[in-house]
Amino acid sequence: MTEAIVRNTRHWLLSAALAALLVLAVWYCASVWQATSPMPLYRNVILGVAAVLMFVIGVGLTALMFYSRRKGYDEPARSDPRPRE
């Protein structure tokens, strides 16, 4: 019983430490963002298009991975032409 309490306490301490780091990182990013000058519109458009393209490429590669797995292309090579049972 004591071991479970210690494990639970460690879990909460780790969660609190990670949450504190997240809050610190968000605060730092927001302060740097407010301190810099705004970007011109064309840079925002380029950044948006690049983000969309990266998302599409990521989704496409993930879909290809699942397609390849379902079609059996990821199976190891074997010399026996008979199908597996």
MOPAC internal coordinates of N, CA, C and O (Angstrom, degrees):
PM7 1SCF
backbone

  N    0.0000 0     0.00 0     0.00 0    0    0    0
  C    1.4400 1     0.00 0     0.00 0    1    0    0
  C    1.5241 1   111.03 1     0.00 0    2    1    0
  O    1.2310 1   120.13 1   137.33 1    3    2    1
  N    1.3248 1   117.37 1   -42.67 1    3    2    1
  C    1.4592 1   121.67 1  -179.79 1    5    3    2
  C    1.5233 1   110.95 1   -64.34 1    6    5    3
  O    1.2310 1   120.83 1   142.81 1    7    6    5
  N    1.3239 1   116.02 1   -37.19 1    7    6    5
  C    1.4693 1   120.18 1   179.36 1    9    7    6
  C    1.5208 1   111.08 1   -62.85 1   10    9    7
  O    1.2310 1   120.32 1   141.08 1   11   10    9
  N    1.3246 1   117.00 1   -38.92 1   11   10    9
  C    1.4655 1   121.34 1   178.49 1   13   11   10
  C    1.5247 1   110.77 1   -65.89 1   14   13   11
  O    1.2310 1   120.03 1   142.12 1   15   14   13
  N    1.3213 1   117.55 1   -37.88 1   15   14   13
  C    1.4673 1   120.82 1   179.48 1   17   15   14
  C    1.5252 1   110.28 1   -67.13 1   18   17   15
  O    1.2310 1   120.57 1   138.06 1   19   18   17
  N    1.3280 1   116.51 1   -41.94 1   19   18   17
  C    1.4658 1   120.49 1   178.40 1   21   19   18
  C    1.5242 1   110.12 1   -63.86 1   22   21   19
  O    1.2310 1   120.26 1   136.79 1   23   22   21
  N    1.3353 1   117.11 1   -43.21 1   23   22   21
  C    1.4587 1   121.13 1   179.51 1   25   23   22
  C    1.5288 1   110.24 1   -62.76 1   26   25   23
  O    1.2310 1   120.47 1   137.99 1   27   26   25
  N    1.3327 1   116.71 1   -42.01 1   27   26   25
  C    1.4528 1   120.91 1   179.52 1   29   27   26
  C    1.5280 1   110.64 1   -65.89 1   30   29   27
  O    1.2310 1   120.26 1   139.65 1   31   30   29
  N    1.3278 1   117.10 1   -40.35 1   31   30   29
  C    1.4647 1   120.98 1   178.46 1   33   31   30
  C    1.5234 1   110.65 1   -64.42 1   34   33   31
  O    1.2310 1   120.31 1   136.62 1   35   34   33
  N    1.3113 1   117.02 1   -43.38 1   35   34   33
  C    1.4754 1   120.41 1   177.58 1   37   35   34
  C    1.5275 1   110.73 1   -62.03 1   38   37   35
  O    1.2310 1   120.58 1   140.73 1   39   38   37
  N    1.3172 1   116.51 1   -39.27 1   39   38   37
  C    1.4609 1   120.60 1   178.73 1   41   39   38
  C    1.5224 1   110.25 1   -61.39 1   42   41   39
  O    1.2310 1   120.24 1   134.88 1   43   42   41
  N    1.3295 1   117.14 1   -45.12 1   43   42   41
  C    1.4624 1   120.53 1  -179.98 1   45   43   42
  C    1.5212 1   111.64 1   -68.10 1   46   45   43
  O    1.2310 1   119.94 1   142.55 1   47   46   45
  N    1.3295 1   117.73 1   -37.45 1   47   46   45
  C    1.4635 1   120.24 1   177.77 1   49   47   46
  C    1.5279 1   111.48 1   -65.27 1   50   49   47
  O    1.2310 1   120.55 1   138.29 1   51   50   49
  N    1.3217 1   116.55 1   -41.71 1   51   50   49
  C    1.4585 1   120.56 1   177.21 1   53   51   50
  C    1.5217 1   110.48 1   -64.16 1   54   53   51
  O    1.2310 1   120.34 1   136.71 1   55   54   53
  N    1.3171 1   116.95 1   -43.29 1   55   54   53
  C    1.4636 1   120.73 1   178.32 1   57   55   54
  C    1.5242 1   111.39 1   -62.17 1   58   57   55
  O    1.2310 1   120.30 1   138.38 1   59   58   57
  N    1.3186 1   117.03 1   -41.62 1   59   58   57
  C    1.4685 1   120.65 1   178.92 1   61   59   58
  C    1.5208 1   111.31 1   -65.38 1   62   61   59
  O    1.2310 1   120.34 1   139.19 1   63   62   61
  N    1.3370 1   116.96 1   -40.81 1   63   62   61
  C    1.4642 1   120.45 1   179.14 1   65   63   62
  C    1.5272 1   110.71 1   -64.98 1   66   65   63
  O    1.2310 1   120.31 1   137.17 1   67   66   65
  N    1.3151 1   117.02 1   -42.83 1   67   66   65
  C    1.4631 1   120.02 1   178.94 1   69   67   66
  C    1.5218 1   111.34 1   -67.13 1   70   69   67
  O    1.2310 1   120.02 1   141.93 1   71   70   69
  N    1.3219 1   117.56 1   -38.07 1   71   70   69
  C    1.4615 1   120.64 1   177.17 1   73   71   70
  C    1.5315 1   110.59 1   -64.83 1   74   73   71
  O    1.2310 1   120.23 1   140.37 1   75   74   73
  N    1.3322 1   117.17 1   -39.63 1   75   74   73
  C    1.4606 1   120.53 1   177.63 1   77   75   74
  C    1.5274 1   111.05 1   -64.32 1   78   77   75
  O    1.2310 1   120.11 1   139.67 1   79   78   77
  N    1.3211 1   117.39 1   -40.33 1   79   78   77
  C    1.4714 1   120.41 1   176.47 1   81   79   78
  C    1.5224 1   111.56 1   -64.45 1   82   81   79
  O    1.2310 1   120.39 1   141.56 1   83   82   81
  N    1.3251 1   116.86 1   -38.44 1   83   82   81
  C    1.4656 1   120.02 1   177.86 1   85   83   82
  C    1.5159 1   110.82 1   -64.35 1   86   85   83
  O    1.2310 1   120.16 1   134.97 1   87   86   85
  N    1.3236 1   117.31 1   -45.03 1   87   86   85
  C    1.4700 1   120.80 1   178.91 1   89   87   86
  C    1.5245 1   110.10 1   -62.21 1   90   89   87
  O    1.2310 1   120.01 1   137.79 1   91   90   89
  N    1.3147 1   117.59 1   -42.21 1   91   90   89
  C    1.4593 1   121.52 1   178.51 1   93   91   90
  C    1.5286 1   111.35 1   -62.46 1   94   93   91
  O    1.2310 1   120.05 1   136.63 1   95   94   93
  N    1.3048 1   117.51 1   -43.37 1   95   94   93
  C    1.4672 1   121.26 1   179.90 1   97   95   94
  C    1.5247 1   111.14 1   -65.42 1   98   97   95
  O    1.2310 1   120.05 1   137.94 1   99   98   97
  N    1.3286 1   117.51 1   -42.06 1   99   98   97
  C    1.4683 1   120.60 1   178.63 1  101   99   98
  C    1.5215 1   110.21 1   -65.35 1  102  101   99
  O    1.2310 1   120.00 1   137.70 1  103  102  101
  N    1.3341 1   117.60 1   -42.30 1  103  102  101
  C    1.4597 1   120.84 1   178.34 1  105  103  102
  C    1.5304 1   110.57 1   -61.30 1  106  105  103
  O    1.2310 1   120.03 1   135.48 1  107  106  105
  N    1.3335 1   117.55 1   -44.52 1  107  106  105
  C    1.4584 1   121.10 1  -179.85 1  109  107  106
  C    1.5305 1   111.23 1   -63.21 1  110  109  107
  O    1.2310 1   120.72 1   134.91 1  111  110  109
  N    1.3357 1   116.22 1   -45.09 1  111  110  109
  C    1.4714 1   119.53 1   179.79 1  113  111  110
  C    1.5262 1   111.17 1   -62.44 1  114  113  111
  O    1.2310 1   120.57 1   138.75 1  115  114  113
  N    1.3213 1   116.52 1   -41.25 1  115  114  113
  C    1.4672 1   119.69 1   179.81 1  117  115  114
  C    1.5258 1   110.86 1   -66.27 1  118  117  115
  O    1.2310 1   119.82 1   140.73 1  119  118  117
  N    1.3163 1   117.95 1   -39.27 1  119  118  117
  C    1.4647 1   119.60 1  -179.72 1  121  119  118
  C    1.5251 1   111.26 1   -68.14 1  122  121  119
  O    1.2310 1   119.95 1   140.30 1  123  122  121
  N    1.3197 1   117.70 1   -39.70 1  123  122  121
  C    1.4710 1   120.19 1   177.45 1  125  123  122
  C    1.5236 1   110.25 1   -67.39 1  126  125  123
  O    1.2310 1   120.34 1   140.89 1  127  126  125
  N    1.3309 1   116.96 1   -39.11 1  127  126  125
  C    1.4600 1   121.49 1   179.98 1  129  127  126
  C    1.5225 1   110.60 1   -62.87 1  130  129  127
  O    1.2310 1   120.12 1   139.12 1  131  130  129
  N    1.3245 1   117.37 1   -40.88 1  131  130  129
  C    1.4634 1   120.75 1  -179.84 1  133  131  130
  C    1.5273 1   111.80 1   -72.32 1  134  133  131
  O    1.2310 1   119.72 1   154.02 1  135  134  133
  N    1.3289 1   118.14 1   -25.98 1  135  134  133
  C    1.4611 1   121.58 1  -177.03 1  137  135  134
  C    1.5247 1   112.82 1   -81.24 1  138  137  135
  O    1.2310 1   119.78 1   159.95 1  139  138  137
  N    1.3257 1   118.03 1   -20.05 1  139  138  137
  C    1.4636 1   120.32 1  -177.42 1  141  139  138
  C    1.5200 1   110.46 1   -92.72 1  142  141  139
  O    1.2310 1   121.23 1   -20.22 1  143  142  141
  N    1.3152 1   115.25 1   159.78 1  143  142  141
  C    1.4654 1   120.12 1   179.05 1  145  143  142
  C    1.5297 1   109.41 1   -78.09 1  146  145  143
  O    1.2310 1   119.78 1   -27.31 1  147  146  145
  N    1.3252 1   118.02 1   152.69 1  147  146  145
  C    1.4680 1   120.50 1  -178.62 1  149  147  146
  C    1.5285 1   111.88 1   -69.19 1  150  149  147
  O    1.2310 1   121.27 1   -28.42 1  151  150  149
  N    1.3291 1   115.18 1   151.58 1  151  150  149
  C    1.4604 1   120.44 1   179.29 1  153  151  150
  C    1.5255 1   109.60 1   -81.68 1  154  153  151
  O    1.2310 1   120.19 1   -28.07 1  155  154  153
  N    1.3416 1   117.23 1   151.93 1  155  154  153
  C    1.4609 1   119.64 1   173.52 1  157  155  154
  C    1.5299 1   111.00 1   -66.07 1  158  157  155
  O    1.2310 1   120.72 1   -18.29 1  159  158  157
  N    1.3189 1   116.24 1   161.71 1  159  158  157
  C    1.4648 1   121.61 1  -175.60 1  161  159  158
  C    1.5213 1   112.19 1   -60.37 1  162  161  159
  O    1.2310 1   119.38 1   138.79 1  163  162  161
  N    1.3254 1   118.80 1   -41.21 1  163  162  161
  C    1.4587 1   119.75 1  -177.09 1  165  163  162
  C    1.5310 1   111.47 1   -63.32 1  166  165  163
  O    1.2310 1   119.88 1   147.66 1  167  166  165
  N    1.3267 1   117.83 1   -32.34 1  167  166  165
  C    1.4626 1   119.75 1   177.91 1  169  167  166
  C    1.5279 1   111.27 1   -70.74 1  170  169  167
  O    1.2310 1   120.76 1   143.61 1  171  170  169
  N    1.3166 1   116.15 1   -36.39 1  171  170  169
  C    1.4634 1   119.31 1   176.34 1  173  171  170
  C    1.5245 1   110.82 1   -65.37 1  174  173  171
  O    1.2310 1   120.44 1   141.27 1  175  174  173
  N    1.3307 1   116.76 1   -38.73 1  175  174  173
  C    1.4678 1   120.67 1   178.44 1  177  175  174
  C    1.5321 1   110.18 1   -65.06 1  178  177  175
  O    1.2310 1   120.53 1   135.26 1  179  178  177
  N    1.3143 1   116.60 1   -44.74 1  179  178  177
  C    1.4676 1   120.51 1   178.77 1  181  179  178
  C    1.5227 1   110.40 1   -62.03 1  182  181  179
  O    1.2310 1   120.26 1   137.04 1  183  182  181
  N    1.3227 1   117.10 1   -42.96 1  183  182  181
  C    1.4616 1   121.16 1   178.90 1  185  183  182
  C    1.5265 1   111.09 1   -63.15 1  186  185  183
  O    1.2310 1   119.95 1   139.28 1  187  186  185
  N    1.3263 1   117.71 1   -40.72 1  187  186  185
  C    1.4640 1   121.29 1   178.40 1  189  187  186
  C    1.5190 1   112.26 1   -65.91 1  190  189  187
  O    1.2310 1   120.50 1   136.64 1  191  190  189
  N    1.3292 1   116.64 1   -43.36 1  191  190  189
  C    1.4654 1   120.48 1   179.18 1  193  191  190
  C    1.5288 1   110.20 1   -64.51 1  194  193  191
  O    1.2310 1   120.12 1   139.11 1  195  194  193
  N    1.3216 1   117.37 1   -40.89 1  195  194  193
  C    1.4606 1   120.48 1   178.60 1  197  195  194
  C    1.5257 1   110.93 1   -64.13 1  198  197  195
  O    1.2310 1   120.03 1   140.58 1  199  198  197
  N    1.3287 1   117.54 1   -39.42 1  199  198  197
  C    1.4644 1   120.31 1   179.17 1  201  199  198
  C    1.5251 1   110.77 1   -65.39 1  202  201  199
  O    1.2310 1   120.19 1   138.11 1  203  202  201
  N    1.3229 1   117.25 1   -41.89 1  203  202  201
  C    1.4652 1   120.65 1   178.73 1  205  203  202
  C    1.5216 1   110.55 1   -64.87 1  206  205  203
  O    1.2310 1   120.06 1   136.85 1  207  206  205
  N    1.3330 1   117.49 1   -43.15 1  207  206  205
  C    1.4648 1   120.55 1   179.00 1  209  207  206
  C    1.5304 1   111.60 1   -63.15 1  210  209  207
  O    1.2310 1   119.83 1   139.08 1  211  210  209
  N    1.3103 1   117.93 1   -40.92 1  211  210  209
  C    1.4634 1   120.37 1   177.96 1  213  211  210
  C    1.5255 1   110.79 1   -64.32 1  214  213  211
  O    1.2310 1   120.02 1   142.09 1  215  214  213
  N    1.3257 1   117.56 1   -37.91 1  215  214  213
  C    1.4597 1   121.15 1   177.27 1  217  215  214
  C    1.5231 1   110.55 1   -65.04 1  218  217  215
  O    1.2310 1   120.10 1   134.97 1  219  218  217
  N    1.3225 1   117.42 1   -45.03 1  219  218  217
  C    1.4698 1   121.50 1  -179.97 1  221  219  218
  C    1.5285 1   110.38 1   -63.59 1  222  221  219
  O    1.2310 1   120.12 1   137.52 1  223  222  221
  N    1.3200 1   117.37 1   -42.48 1  223  222  221
  C    1.4645 1   120.33 1   178.80 1  225  223  222
  C    1.5231 1   110.50 1   -64.04 1  226  225  223
  O    1.2310 1   119.90 1   137.26 1  227  226  225
  N    1.3117 1   117.80 1   -42.74 1  227  226  225
  C    1.4569 1   121.11 1   178.79 1  229  227  226
  C    1.5177 1   112.25 1   -62.38 1  230  229  227
  O    1.2310 1   120.46 1   135.96 1  231  230  229
  N    1.3382 1   116.73 1   -44.04 1  231  230  229
  C    1.4683 1   120.59 1   178.24 1  233  231  230
  C    1.5225 1   110.20 1   -64.94 1  234  233  231
  O    1.2310 1   120.41 1   138.70 1  235  234  233
  N    1.3205 1   116.81 1   -41.30 1  235  234  233
  C    1.4580 1   120.40 1   179.67 1  237  235  234
  C    1.5182 1   112.85 1   -63.96 1  238  237  235
  O    1.2310 1   120.17 1   136.51 1  239  238  237
  N    1.3192 1   117.28 1   -43.49 1  239  238  237
  C    1.4586 1   119.84 1   178.85 1  241  239  238
  C    1.5257 1   111.93 1   -66.92 1  242  241  239
  O    1.2310 1   120.51 1   143.06 1  243  242  241
  N    1.3246 1   116.63 1   -36.94 1  243  242  241
  C    1.4565 1   119.55 1   176.44 1  245  243  242
  C    1.5239 1   110.79 1   -65.69 1  246  245  243
  O    1.2310 1   120.22 1   138.66 1  247  246  245
  N    1.3222 1   117.19 1   -41.34 1  247  246  245
  C    1.4598 1   120.75 1   177.65 1  249  247  246
  C    1.5266 1   110.84 1   -63.16 1  250  249  247
  O    1.2310 1   120.01 1   138.66 1  251  250  249
  N    1.3268 1   117.58 1   -41.34 1  251  250  249
  C    1.4630 1   120.28 1   176.98 1  253  251  250
  C    1.5213 1   111.81 1   -63.11 1  254  253  251
  O    1.2310 1   120.56 1   143.65 1  255  254  253
  N    1.3232 1   116.53 1   -36.35 1  255  254  253
  C    1.4598 1   119.83 1   178.39 1  257  255  254
  C    1.5285 1   110.57 1   -63.80 1  258  257  255
  O    1.2310 1   120.07 1   134.26 1  259  258  257
  N    1.3345 1   117.48 1   -45.74 1  259  258  257
  C    1.4610 1   120.40 1   178.98 1  261  259  258
  C    1.5284 1   111.25 1   -67.13 1  262  261  259
  O    1.2310 1   119.98 1   141.24 1  263  262  261
  N    1.3334 1   117.64 1   -38.76 1  263  262  261
  C    1.4660 1   121.34 1   178.10 1  265  263  262
  C    1.5227 1   110.48 1   -62.31 1  266  265  263
  O    1.2310 1   120.79 1   134.69 1  267  266  265
  N    1.3320 1   116.09 1   -45.31 1  267  266  265
  C    1.4585 1   120.77 1  -179.67 1  269  267  266
  C    1.5225 1   111.19 1   -62.06 1  270  269  267
  O    1.2310 1   120.63 1   139.62 1  271  270  269
  N    1.3108 1   116.40 1   -40.38 1  271  270  269
  C    1.4666 1   120.19 1  -179.57 1  273  271  270
  C    1.5199 1   111.26 1   -66.76 1  274  273  271
  O    1.2310 1   120.28 1   138.49 1  275  274  273
  N    1.3214 1   117.07 1   -41.51 1  275  274  273
  C    1.4733 1   120.49 1  -178.10 1  277  275  274
  C    1.5258 1   112.38 1   -71.18 1  278  277  275
  O    1.2310 1   119.91 1   149.07 1  279  278  277
  N    1.3245 1   117.79 1   -30.93 1  279  278  277
  C    1.4610 1   120.70 1  -179.96 1  281  279  278
  C    1.5201 1   112.69 1   -83.37 1  282  281  279
  O    1.2310 1   119.91 1   173.18 1  283  282  281
  N    1.3217 1   117.78 1    -6.82 1  283  282  281
  C    1.4601 1   120.53 1   176.49 1  285  283  282
  C    1.5048 1   114.49 1    88.23 1  286  285  283
  O    1.2310 1   119.82 1  -168.47 1  287  286  285
  N    1.3246 1   117.95 1    11.53 1  287  286  285
  C    1.4624 1   119.94 1   179.55 1  289  287  286
  C    1.5244 1   112.51 1   -71.18 1  290  289  287
  O    1.2310 1   119.96 1   164.13 1  291  290  289
  N    1.3119 1   117.68 1   -15.87 1  291  290  289
  C    1.4586 1   121.23 1  -179.03 1  293  291  290
  C    1.5280 1   112.58 1   -92.45 1  294  293  291
  O    1.2310 1   119.86 1  -178.95 1  295  294  293
  N    1.3073 1   117.88 1     1.05 1  295  294  293
  C    1.4633 1   120.95 1   179.33 1  297  295  294
  C    1.5168 1   109.24 1   -71.71 1  298  297  295
  O    1.2310 1   119.98 1   -31.20 1  299  298  297
  N    1.3283 1   117.64 1   148.80 1  299  298  297
  C    1.4723 1   119.44 1   178.11 1  301  299  298
  C    1.5307 1   111.12 1   -67.21 1  302  301  299
  O    1.2310 1   120.71 1   -29.09 1  303  302  301
  N    1.3123 1   116.24 1   150.91 1  303  302  301
  C    1.4562 1   121.47 1   179.21 1  305  303  302
  C    1.5259 1   109.56 1   -68.40 1  306  305  303
  O    1.2310 1   120.68 1   -36.01 1  307  306  305
  N    1.3364 1   116.30 1   143.99 1  307  306  305
  C    1.4718 1   120.74 1   177.09 1  309  307  306
  C    1.5163 1   108.46 1  -145.28 1  310  309  307
  O    1.2310 1   120.62 1   -28.45 1  311  310  309
  N    1.2997 1   116.43 1   151.55 1  311  310  309
  C    1.4523 1   120.80 1  -175.97 1  313  311  310
  C    1.5250 1   112.09 1   -92.16 1  314  313  311
  O    1.2310 1   119.50 1   167.21 1  315  314  313
  N    1.3232 1   118.55 1   -12.79 1  315  314  313
  C    1.4632 1   121.76 1  -179.55 1  317  315  314
  C    1.5391 1   108.80 1   -79.24 1  318  317  315
  O    1.2310 1   119.56 1   -63.44 1  319  318  317
  N    1.3583 1   118.44 1   116.56 1  319  318  317
  C    1.4650 1   120.07 1  -176.39 1  321  319  318
  C    1.5304 1   113.63 1   -75.54 1  322  321  319
  O    1.2310 1   119.79 1   168.90 1  323  322  321
  N    1.3227 1   118.00 1   -11.10 1  323  322  321
  C    1.4622 1   120.05 1  -179.27 1  325  323  322
  C    1.5255 1   110.88 1   -72.10 1  326  325  323
  O    1.2310 1   119.90 1   -38.87 1  327  326  325
  N    1.3151 1   117.80 1   141.13 1  327  326  325
  C    1.4682 1   119.58 1   178.72 1  329  327  326
  C    1.5188 1   111.51 1   -68.19 1  330  329  327
  O    1.2310 1   121.16 1   -27.49 1  331  330  329
  N    1.3017 1   115.38 1   152.51 1  331  330  329
  C    1.4688 1   120.15 1   177.93 1  333  331  330
  C    1.5005 1   110.11 1   -74.08 1  334  333  331
  O    1.2310 1   121.30 1   -24.54 1  335  334  333
  N    1.3062 1   115.13 1   155.46 1  335  334  333
  C    1.4772 1   120.56 1   179.16 1  337  335  334
  C    1.5038 1   110.08 1   -98.84 1  338  337  335
  O    1.2310 1   120.10 1   180.00 1  339  338  337

